Amino acid sequence: MTFLHPYYFLLLLVVPLVIYLYVKRQQRPATFTLSTTKAFDGYHTSLRSRLHWLPFALLLVSYTFAIFALARPQSSTSHSTRETEGINIMLVLDVSGSMLARDLQPNRIEAAKAVASEFVASRPSDNIGLVVFAGESYTQCPLTTDHAMVLNLMKEVELGLISDGTAIGSGLATAVSRLKDVEGDSKVVVLLTDGTNNAGAIAPITAAEIAESFGIRVYTIGVGTKGEAPTPVQTIMGIEYMMLPVDIDEGMLQEIAARTDGRYFRATDNASLKAIYEEIDQMEKVKLKVENFTQKTEHFALFLWLTLGFAAAALLLRNTWLRSLP
């Protein structure tokens, strides 16, 4: 139970004062004196005399219930229905050697992992998995709603664990194989790469056609500045960074997206990469239905009737059975 106007309870602070004044009044000395009280020996106090305080007590109770009525007691009944339809999303991440290029900070792979992690954290109702690819591809994390596991496995992604190269078709095909038999109409692949397809047994367009046949939408992201970028190169002195041309097969990535009713994006820096994931997040929002119903019931009438009842009882007793003469 709640009260719409709880500040009325401050009026209860006068109750102790009223009781104090009443007790002081009852303790006043007699207004006349007698030479002897022997005539009252053996006199027993009647029940009416012992209950002389009852009308006063009933009025106090009536006053208290009146305060409760003014405070507007209410009870509420609430009903809420929440239905969500999660989307199945496979993130496909390029882990080829060129992803160490430093046109994004601190490099392409770390920037991609950071933004993808924020994307995962922002979609609590979705099934999300992770595929990585270089010269070949493998599933780093299967589809799951355990996003903590997805984020932990994403942190563990490192370059050099598989042969170098850029097998875009293989990466997309691996993601499609994870999504094709999953229940639900919403199946999405977000594929990020910084190069052109130069490895793998499956052509990117072939993988896109397979995705299209299973109703899987593919968003492609080309990551890398336009022009040249500081890129790691193996030399006799070890790994050195040299300014090399950024070569992304945008035409192929655009065709993959177009075939599957997706979109192609180009990320040239950290801010644009973050904006791309935010845009995809908005386009693939979780379907949500929420119904709230709240009904409030007023209870002041009960306290009002109690107020009137106790006040009437006090007045009736004071003017009949417990009537006192001045």
C-alpha positions as CSV (number, residue, x, y, z in Angstrom):
1,M,0.0,0.0,0.0
2,T,1.2,3.5,-0.8
3,F,0.0,7.0,0.1
4,L,-0.6,9.8,-2.4
5,H,-0.2,12.5,0.2
6,P,2.0,11.1,3.0
7,Y,2.8,14.6,4.4
8,Y,-0.6,14.6,6.2
9,F,1.0,12.1,8.6
10,L,2.7,15.1,10.2
11,L,-0.6,16.0,11.8
12,L,-0.2,12.9,14.0
13,L,2.5,14.8,15.9
14,V,-0.3,16.6,17.8
15,V,-1.7,13.3,19.3
16,P,0.9,13.1,22.1
17,L,0.3,16.7,23.0
18,V,-3.5,16.2,23.2
19,I,-3.0,13.1,25.4
20,Y,-0.7,15.0,27.7
21,L,-3.2,17.9,28.1
22,Y,-6.1,15.4,28.7
23,V,-4.1,13.6,31.5
24,K,-3.2,17.0,33.1
25,R,-6.8,18.0,33.1
26,Q,-7.9,14.7,34.7
27,Q,-5.4,15.3,37.5
28,R,-6.8,18.8,38.4
29,P,-7.7,19.1,42.1
30,A,-11.3,19.1,43.3
31,T,-13.3,22.3,43.0
32,F,-14.9,21.9,46.4
33,T,-13.9,20.6,49.8
34,L,-15.5,18.4,52.4
35,S,-14.9,18.2,56.1
36,T,-15.0,14.4,56.0
37,T,-15.1,11.6,53.4
38,K,-16.6,9.0,55.8
39,A,-19.8,9.1,53.9
40,F,-18.0,7.6,50.9
41,D,-16.5,4.7,52.8
42,G,-17.3,1.4,51.1
43,Y,-18.1,3.1,47.9
44,H,-16.9,1.2,44.8
45,T,-16.1,3.0,41.6
46,S,-18.6,2.1,38.9
47,L,-17.8,0.7,35.5
48,R,-19.0,4.0,33.9
49,S,-16.6,5.9,36.1
50,R,-13.7,3.6,35.2
51,L,-14.5,4.1,31.4
52,H,-14.8,7.9,31.5
53,W,-11.7,8.1,29.2
54,L,-13.3,6.0,26.5
55,P,-15.0,8.8,24.4
56,F,-11.7,10.7,24.4
57,A,-9.8,7.6,23.2
58,L,-12.4,6.9,20.5
59,L,-12.1,10.5,19.3
60,L,-8.3,10.1,19.0
61,V,-8.8,6.9,17.0
62,S,-11.2,8.7,14.8
63,Y,-8.7,11.6,14.3
64,T,-6.0,9.1,13.4
65,F,-8.2,7.4,10.8
66,A,-9.1,10.8,9.4
67,I,-5.4,11.5,8.8
68,F,-5.0,8.1,7.0
69,A,-8.0,9.1,4.8
70,L,-6.4,12.5,3.9
71,A,-3.1,10.7,3.0
72,R,-5.0,8.8,0.3
73,P,-4.0,5.2,0.8
74,Q,-3.7,3.3,-2.5
75,S,-2.9,-0.2,-3.7
76,S,-1.8,-1.1,-7.2
77,T,-1.9,-4.1,-9.4
78,S,0.7,-4.2,-12.2
79,H,1.1,-6.5,-15.1
80,S,4.0,-6.5,-17.5
81,T,4.7,-8.6,-20.6
82,R,8.1,-8.5,-22.3
83,E,8.8,-10.5,-25.5
84,T,12.1,-10.4,-27.3
85,E,13.2,-12.0,-30.5
86,G,17.0,-12.3,-30.5
87,I,19.0,-12.0,-33.7
88,N,21.6,-14.5,-34.7
89,I,24.9,-12.7,-35.5
90,M,28.2,-14.1,-36.6
91,L,31.1,-11.7,-36.5
92,V,33.8,-12.5,-39.1
93,L,37.2,-10.9,-38.4
94,D,40.2,-10.7,-40.6
95,V,43.4,-11.7,-38.7
96,S,45.9,-11.5,-41.5
97,G,49.3,-9.8,-41.0
98,S,48.2,-6.6,-42.6
99,M,45.7,-6.0,-39.7
100,L,48.7,-4.8,-37.7
101,A,48.8,-1.7,-39.9
102,R,48.8,1.5,-37.8
103,D,46.4,3.7,-39.7
104,L,43.9,2.9,-36.9
105,Q,45.0,3.1,-33.3
106,P,46.8,1.2,-31.9
107,N,46.4,-0.9,-35.0
108,R,43.6,-2.3,-37.2
109,I,43.1,-5.6,-35.3
110,E,43.0,-4.0,-31.8
111,A,40.6,-1.3,-33.0
112,A,38.3,-3.8,-34.6
113,K,38.3,-6.0,-31.5
114,A,37.5,-3.1,-29.2
115,V,34.6,-1.8,-31.3
116,A,33.2,-5.3,-31.9
117,S,33.3,-5.9,-28.1
118,E,31.2,-2.8,-27.6
119,F,28.8,-4.1,-30.2
120,V,28.5,-7.4,-28.4
121,A,27.9,-5.8,-25.1
122,S,25.1,-3.6,-26.5
123,R,23.0,-6.6,-27.7
124,P,22.1,-8.7,-24.6
125,S,19.3,-10.6,-26.3
126,D,21.2,-11.9,-29.3
127,N,23.0,-15.1,-30.2
128,I,26.5,-14.0,-31.2
129,G,29.4,-16.0,-32.5
130,L,32.9,-15.2,-33.9
131,V,34.8,-16.5,-36.9
132,V,38.4,-15.5,-37.7
133,F,40.2,-15.9,-40.9
134,A,43.6,-15.3,-42.6
135,G,44.9,-17.9,-45.1
136,E,42.1,-20.2,-43.7
137,S,39.2,-19.8,-41.3
138,Y,37.9,-21.3,-38.1
139,T,35.2,-20.7,-35.5
140,Q,36.7,-18.9,-32.5
141,C,33.3,-18.9,-30.7
142,P,30.0,-20.6,-31.7
143,L,26.7,-18.9,-31.5
144,T,25.8,-18.3,-27.9
145,T,23.9,-15.9,-25.5
146,D,26.8,-16.1,-23.1
147,H,28.4,-12.8,-24.2
148,A,31.0,-13.0,-21.5
149,M,32.5,-16.0,-23.3
150,V,32.3,-14.2,-26.6
151,L,34.2,-11.2,-25.2
152,N,36.8,-13.4,-23.5
153,L,37.5,-15.3,-26.7
154,M,37.6,-12.1,-28.7
155,K,40.3,-10.8,-26.4
156,E,42.3,-14.0,-27.1
157,V,42.3,-13.5,-30.9
158,E,45.9,-13.1,-32.0
159,L,47.6,-12.9,-35.4
160,G,50.0,-15.6,-36.5
161,L,48.0,-18.6,-35.2
162,I,47.1,-19.6,-38.7
163,S,48.8,-19.3,-42.1
164,D,48.8,-15.8,-43.4
165,G,46.6,-14.6,-46.3
166,T,43.1,-13.3,-46.8
167,A,40.5,-16.0,-47.4
168,I,37.4,-13.9,-47.3
169,G,35.3,-16.6,-49.0
170,S,36.3,-19.2,-46.5
171,G,35.6,-16.8,-43.6
172,L,32.1,-16.0,-44.9
173,A,31.4,-19.7,-45.7
174,T,32.3,-20.7,-42.1
175,A,29.9,-18.2,-40.7
176,V,27.2,-19.3,-43.1
177,S,27.6,-22.9,-42.0
178,R,27.1,-21.8,-38.4
179,L,24.0,-19.8,-39.2
180,K,22.1,-21.9,-41.8
181,D,20.5,-24.4,-39.4
182,V,19.8,-22.0,-36.6
183,E,16.1,-21.3,-35.8
184,G,14.8,-17.8,-36.4
185,D,14.3,-15.5,-39.3
186,S,17.0,-13.0,-38.4
187,K,20.5,-14.2,-39.4
188,V,23.3,-11.7,-39.9
189,V,27.0,-11.7,-40.7
190,V,29.2,-8.7,-40.0
191,L,32.5,-9.3,-42.0
192,L,35.5,-7.1,-41.5
193,T,38.6,-7.2,-43.7
194,D,41.4,-4.9,-44.9
195,G,42.4,-6.6,-48.1
196,T,41.5,-8.7,-51.2
197,N,40.7,-12.4,-51.4
198,N,44.0,-14.2,-52.1
199,A,43.6,-17.6,-50.3
200,G,41.0,-20.3,-49.6
201,A,39.1,-22.7,-51.7
202,I,35.8,-20.8,-51.8
203,A,35.3,-17.7,-53.8
204,P,33.7,-14.8,-51.9
205,I,30.9,-14.4,-54.3
206,T,30.1,-18.1,-54.1
207,A,29.9,-17.8,-50.3
208,A,27.6,-14.8,-50.7
209,E,25.3,-16.8,-53.0
210,I,25.2,-19.5,-50.3
211,A,24.4,-16.9,-47.7
212,E,21.6,-15.5,-49.9
213,S,20.1,-19.0,-50.3
214,F,19.7,-19.3,-46.6
215,G,18.3,-15.8,-46.1
216,I,21.5,-14.6,-44.3
217,R,22.2,-10.8,-44.6
218,V,25.8,-9.8,-44.8
219,Y,27.3,-6.5,-43.8
220,T,30.8,-6.0,-45.1
221,I,33.4,-3.5,-43.7
222,G,36.6,-2.5,-45.4
223,V,39.0,-1.2,-42.8
224,G,42.0,1.0,-43.8
225,T,42.8,4.5,-44.7
226,K,42.8,5.7,-48.3
227,G,46.2,5.9,-49.8
228,E,49.1,4.5,-47.8
229,A,49.4,3.2,-44.3
230,P,52.3,2.1,-42.0
231,T,52.2,-1.7,-42.5
232,P,54.4,-4.4,-41.0
233,V,56.9,-6.0,-43.4
234,Q,59.2,-8.9,-42.6
235,T,62.8,-7.9,-43.4
236,I,66.2,-9.4,-42.6
237,M,66.3,-7.1,-39.6
238,G,62.9,-8.3,-38.3
239,I,59.5,-6.7,-38.6
240,E,59.6,-3.1,-39.8
241,Y,56.8,-0.7,-40.6
242,M,56.7,0.8,-44.1
243,M,54.3,3.0,-45.9
244,L,52.4,0.7,-48.3
245,P,49.3,1.2,-50.4
246,V,46.0,0.2,-48.8
247,D,44.4,-2.4,-51.2
248,I,40.8,-3.3,-50.4
249,D,38.6,-5.0,-52.9
250,E,35.6,-2.7,-52.3
251,G,33.8,-3.9,-55.5
252,M,33.8,-7.5,-54.2
253,L,32.7,-6.4,-50.7
254,Q,29.9,-4.3,-52.2
255,E,28.7,-7.2,-54.3
256,I,28.6,-9.5,-51.3
257,A,26.5,-7.0,-49.4
258,A,24.2,-6.3,-52.3
259,R,23.5,-10.0,-53.0
260,T,22.5,-10.6,-49.4
261,D,20.4,-7.4,-48.9
262,G,23.2,-6.0,-46.6
263,R,25.4,-2.9,-46.9
264,Y,29.1,-2.1,-47.4
265,F,30.9,0.3,-45.2
266,R,34.4,1.8,-45.3
267,A,36.2,2.5,-42.1
268,T,39.2,4.8,-42.4
269,D,39.8,5.5,-38.7
270,N,38.7,4.5,-35.2
271,A,35.8,7.0,-35.2
272,S,34.3,5.8,-38.5
273,L,34.7,2.2,-37.5
274,K,32.8,2.9,-34.3
275,A,30.1,4.7,-36.2
276,I,29.7,1.8,-38.6
277,Y,29.0,-0.7,-35.8
278,E,26.6,1.8,-34.2
279,E,24.7,2.1,-37.5
280,I,24.5,-1.7,-37.9
281,D,23.3,-1.9,-34.3
282,Q,20.4,0.5,-35.2
283,M,19.5,-1.4,-38.4
284,E,19.4,-4.7,-36.6
285,K,17.6,-3.7,-33.5
286,V,16.1,-6.5,-31.4
287,K,12.3,-6.8,-31.8
288,L,10.8,-6.0,-28.5
289,K,7.2,-5.9,-27.3
290,V,6.4,-4.5,-23.8
291,E,3.0,-4.3,-22.3
292,N,2.5,-2.5,-19.0
293,F,-0.8,-2.3,-17.1
294,T,-1.2,-0.7,-13.8
295,Q,-4.4,-0.3,-11.8
296,K,-4.6,1.7,-8.7
297,T,-7.3,1.2,-6.0
298,E,-8.3,3.9,-3.6
299,H,-8.8,2.9,0.1
300,F,-9.5,6.3,1.7
301,A,-13.3,5.5,1.8
302,L,-12.6,2.7,4.3
303,F,-10.7,5.0,6.6
304,L,-13.3,7.7,6.2
305,W,-16.0,5.3,7.3
306,L,-13.9,4.3,10.3
307,T,-13.4,8.0,11.1
308,L,-17.1,8.6,11.1
309,G,-17.9,5.4,13.0
310,F,-15.4,6.0,15.9
311,A,-16.5,9.7,16.1
312,A,-20.2,8.7,16.3
313,A,-19.5,6.1,19.0
314,A,-17.6,8.7,21.0
315,L,-20.4,11.3,20.8
316,L,-23.0,8.7,21.5
317,L,-21.3,7.4,24.7
318,R,-20.5,10.9,25.9
319,N,-24.1,11.9,25.6
320,T,-25.7,8.8,26.9
321,W,-24.1,6.1,29.1
322,L,-20.9,8.0,29.8
323,R,-22.5,11.4,30.1
324,S,-20.9,13.6,32.7
325,L,-22.3,16.6,34.4
326,P,-20.3,19.8,34.4
